[in-house]
Amino acid sequence: QVQLVESGGGLVQAGGSLRLSCAASGITSSITAAGWYRQAPGRQREMVALISKGGTTVYADSVKGRFTISRDNAKNTVYLQMNSLKPEDTAVYYCNAADMRSVSYWGLGTQVTVSS
């Protein structure tokens, strides 16, 4: 089992920055890929960024060049640095991790609100 806890969300003006953190606990050695997803009101949850255990990253087109995902395996933490934030980035951001059996785990989410 893996538990995920997100932090770092909040209210920021357009053009500002936030850094989200996702701390993992439990059988963290089993985690392979990790990532961030977001869900805005009335919309489906969408992938924002993914990172493999080896550090390979994938980004949604809408955040390329503005967001950076990283992971610190020693601290069992995944980060999402968000720069040049836009009002359309407003959403609840969820951390996700998959283990070697392809079981998927989710955090409870953290709210990010970008004002215009």
C-alpha positions in Angstrom: 0.0 0.0 0.0 1.1 3.6 -0.7 -0.4 6.8 0.8 0.0 10.1 -1.0 -0.4 13.6 0.6 -0.4 16.7 -1.5 0.5 20.2 -0.3 1.4 23.6 -1.7 -1.8 24.7 -3.3 -3.4 28.1 -2.8 -4.5 31.3 -4.4 -2.2 33.1 -6.8 -2.5 35.9 -9.3 -2.1 35.2 -13.0 1.6 35.1 -13.9 2.6 33.9 -10.5 4.1 30.6 -9.4 3.4 27.7 -7.0 5.2 24.5 -6.1 3.1 21.5 -5.3 4.6 18.6 -3.2 3.4 15.0 -3.0 4.8 13.0 -0.1 4.5 9.2 -0.3 4.5 6.8 2.5 4.0 3.1 2.9 5.7 0.7 0.5 7.4 3.5 -1.5 10.0 1.2 -2.9 7.3 -0.3 -5.1 6.5 3.0 -6.8 7.5 3.2 -10.5 5.8 6.1 -12.3 4.3 9.1 -10.5 2.5 12.2 -11.8 0.1 15.0 -11.4 -3.5 15.3 -12.7 -6.0 18.1 -12.3 -9.7 18.4 -12.4 -11.6 21.7 -12.9 -15.3 22.1 -12.1 -17.5 20.5 -14.7 -14.5 18.9 -16.5 -12.9 15.5 -16.5 -9.7 14.8 -14.7 -6.7 15.3 -17.0 -3.0 14.4 -16.9 -0.7 17.3 -16.3 2.8 15.7 -15.9 4.3 12.3 -15.4 7.7 11.1 -14.3 9.2 7.7 -14.4 11.4 6.2 -11.7 14.4 7.0 -14.0 13.3 10.6 -14.5 11.7 10.5 -17.9 9.0 13.2 -18.1 5.8 13.7 -20.1 3.8 16.9 -20.1 0.4 18.0 -21.3 0.6 20.4 -24.2 -1.2 23.1 -22.2 1.6 23.2 -19.5 4.8 22.6 -21.5 7.4 25.2 -20.9 5.6 26.5 -17.8 5.4 23.4 -15.4 8.2 21.2 -14.3 7.8 17.8 -12.6 10.6 16.4 -10.5 11.1 13.7 -7.9 13.4 13.1 -4.9 13.5 9.4 -4.4 15.4 9.7 -1.1 12.6 11.8 0.3 9.8 9.9 -1.5 8.4 13.2 -2.8 7.3 14.4 -6.2 7.1 18.1 -7.0 5.3 20.2 -9.6 6.8 23.6 -10.1 4.2 25.8 -11.8 5.2 29.1 -13.4 3.4 31.7 -15.5 0.1 30.5 -14.1 -3.1 31.2 -16.0 -6.7 31.4 -14.8 -7.4 28.2 -16.8 -4.9 26.4 -14.6 -7.4 26.7 -11.7 -8.3 23.2 -10.6 -7.9 20.6 -7.9 -4.5 19.0 -8.4 -4.1 15.3 -7.6 -0.9 13.3 -7.1 -0.8 9.8 -8.6 1.6 6.9 -8.2 1.7 3.5 -9.8 3.5 0.5 -8.3 5.1 -2.5 -9.9 1.8 -4.3 -10.1 0.3 -1.3 -12.0 -1.9 -0.5 -9.0 -2.7 3.2 -9.0 -2.8 5.3 -5.9 -4.3 8.8 -5.5 -3.9 11.6 -3.0 -6.9 13.7 -1.8 -5.9 16.7 -3.9 -4.9 20.3 -3.3 -6.8 23.3 -4.7 -5.0 25.7 -7.0 -6.8 29.0 -7.8 -5.4 31.5 -10.3 -7.0 34.9 -10.3 -7.0 37.2 -13.4 
